[in-house]
């Protein structure tokens, strides 16, 4: 995630979270969009279940902005790090890390939280955690640093970041298709069967001069397995399978290619890029339309 929203809230908080895609269901709600023909009527929403285990705050990173972009100027890590983190990288900690780094805050432009999330915590086979940066809201770098320092080494849950009914932006890696030709990849029209020997190839690669193939010419190549961003996905449900065992979100036998959802999870309206078990990152909306958050009225959860 390269871009983060600028929130005017006085209280600092993390601007992002992460989870793992589980599968798709349908949610029957009452349409609360005013000035629409379907307002007040029942609405069947295709939705996606995302398992959201707690994320661990493992470090703080400060950035300095200059004419050449942003550059990291200091890193500070927590003392008690999860043992699985050694599978990812080795952290060299010093006892006087905070006393040496805090004077650099005067030149820092942004402070980010370094977080880790483990797939193994929700029953997936992978033990190596995912480590990434999450932006922090605040009026200046000092307030951002103080907030991250207060939660350093602690676990943050999904309910501490998002609330039911709000919109979020979702980042995911799409399903990979491998190498595809120009007909499938770009929708190039097939040639007539008597025109050339080839049928599923482009008719021309360009003029004879200049003798170069432009980048705009449709060629075969990778299709799928790209990072994509979906904006303004509404959260319909935030719950926990342990607290709400009666209204289980799991179908009989679990979700296909995923299994049973354990612990915290959210249900967002619409589809989410990627295959089951794939990491999904979420952030506060950068193109938010609605200013007030309305909790949706859920009538039924259709789980097959």
Steps between C-alpha positions, in 0.01 A plus 500: 500500500678811377234761580320568827207732581551813705255481790421807708422300816664627818557149638774303326429153365621252242367553149520142376458133580545161334315172469466186292229436245271211597217484246175647373149506650180701461361752751134606500473860622262795487613758247580821692614708202269801491361641174520161328203299364590206724521702822348311794465176308687175537832472321700180442868585509781276377770529764847374589613362837847609614662337802673773702734370773656761731807680369809546718675839513867402478673829418500869412650653188560869436519660156656824382367670189732688265523585130572137414207348688471334839791327672500294820708668770441272801350167605407393853378148580318356800682284753263203502463399136311189385729201456368438147648834395847342492384308192460835322804704606732559794449811711798654678370689803684740730393610847550868423307491173230744608742756647699510175205511262269749670724806421451416131127570529561870439609422143248217439205570273304177563501215749381153398419194708671173403249221554496123459214259443533122513291269277565217746293679766176423310585142408685552171814298431739792446707583808699789351320824593426784260679822599397838359460867592180675603458878510390680814264794523608801699568872480880460493777242518535539877137402568527211255815377672347522848197300392697220335736486798201454733380193306845360416509124555121478542233337283241713319163354400283586204243670726766753608543624142171459310131511586191340350346692211805700396679479166852367463750459218616145428834397349552151361690292246267372229471138394790410270425375147855456371605585144207592273477609138379838373145376431440399861725764655381809311191388310657521154265379227577164339595513132311326223602141440614571141691823564822374656650185645451641849150567638553607863789740429486875436478602135798737508772596745525853360634691197821410317659824618589565775612138542385467859204329666310752711394419853137554397503191275319207660745216567487183700612515863407464864129520583386513860707494819498880506447726800166674480322752722124497562362824640211554743411145600235520771539292815177311567604285796781501756483204736685216671428130458564434870263771628227439240508121476123471442503709181798330341640653183655166400320275251483125564857373479648848473571723202637336189882509483510682836329306776334634812528867592632535854503812714428849366366553150330764290256478210534762227248564226610385154800304384862518614796429269688175544455137588414356844777516764661798323601807698261796471601844623245761602521872576278792587323630185690756296198582281231492765159613379274471806593712799283320756525130574173304510499147632324277244191309602584135432196276460660170404840348427479252213780246547496195274 
